[in-house]
Structures are given as structure tokens and as C-alpha cells.
Amino acid sequence: MRRRRRNTGWIWIVLTLVIITGITGAFFWKIYSVKNNEEFNLSYVSQYLFIDKSNEEGFYVIVNGSKRTVNILKIKNHTFDPEKKQEISFSSPILALKILGEMFNVNSNYKYYVVVDSGKIASAAKKLNINASTFDDLFNVLSERGLKIFDFFKLNSILKELRPETTLNAPSIAKLIYSLGNFSVRIKDIPTLTKRPLSITVGDSTFERIYIDTEKIQQLKNDIGG
């Protein structure tokens, strides 16, 4: 009987070690699979457009790993480039990203957008134990906080809160959070001639436009290297 007890004891020890090894392996594999993904690669330039529908404001984010910089440019809906006759509309985030990339001469491998209200921002931030209801607040906190090891296991739950209007994935979120915490972060406004949109009527159609300050925008391009 004693021998059986000893044998049983060893079996439980072996099973415990196997379980611990499995959990540890899964833990590190999760981190590796995200960090080894092409979209996390810090040598690539990534562009993000975050649109807050509740506050009618957008944030164009350029992550440049080679320069170790994160440029965050605040932008208003209906911002209009008078030189190229192009409007940045929050209703067309893919086109808005294209216009912004061309405006600042950004050659980017990956582009992402998010369109949410302040409630979704807050619920996504809570997944990281952060209290923030605006992207402005969220970016400021993340620039101090950075990417924590257990964040890798929260990425999918963050994505769930941001869907359906997003093209983000786990590696792109992880890259942004890591970059905010480790790179030089600069937050600036895209300069405009007015704070509020002007109503312009052409025939039977009325358009809202906020004109870019073409002189100041050139200085901003120089500042961020565009």
C-alpha cells in the first residue's frame, strides 16, 4: 500500500510539472506570436487614424521605429486642403488616411483606422486598467505607462470593444502601446485658419470646410520630417 501511495505521489508531481510547463509555454508563445508578427515590426512605419465620433475629433498617428518617434496630429472633421482641393472626412477613414499620408509624405507599410464614440474608448481603456474617455487622455497615459507583459493577453478583448469600425489587430495595437511608452511622443494640431467649419454653398449643395493654414502646415511637415 505504501508503494502505491508513493507512485501516486510521483504521478501528481509529474502532472503538475507538465501543466506548469504547458501554461508557461502558452504564456511565452502568446507574447512571441505577437512580437514576431510583421505588423509589430518596429523597422516599419505604421499609420493610425483614431476618430472620436462623440467629440468630432481625430488623431493621425505616425509610428516611426527607425527614428524612434510617435507623431500624433490632432485633426478636425471636414479639414480641407485648398492647394490639392481635398477634404478629410471622418465618414471616409480609408480615404482620410490616404490624404494624410500624401500630405505628410509618409511611406507606410501598414495603415489602420478606428471609428468609435467616447463610451467605447472608455471601455477599451478599462481593459488596460486605465480611466480615459478620450483618445487624448488615453495616449497621454499610455506614453507614461507603456506596454506591460500581461497586456498581450488583453489585446483581443480591446479589439472586441473597438469593433466593428476598425482595421486594427493585436500586433498593431501592441506596437502602438509599446511605441508610445518607449519612443519620443509629439502631439500637435494640424493648423487651420478657423476653429469651426465654414458653410459653403455651391449651387444646391452646402459643404462644411475647415481650411488648412498652408504656411503653418509646411512648418509642421518640416518638424515631423515629412
Summary of the structure (lengths in Angstrom):
residues: 226
radius of gyration: 22.9
end to end distance: 78.8
largest distance: 97.7
contacts: 662
relative contact order: 0.16
helix: 46%
strand: 26%
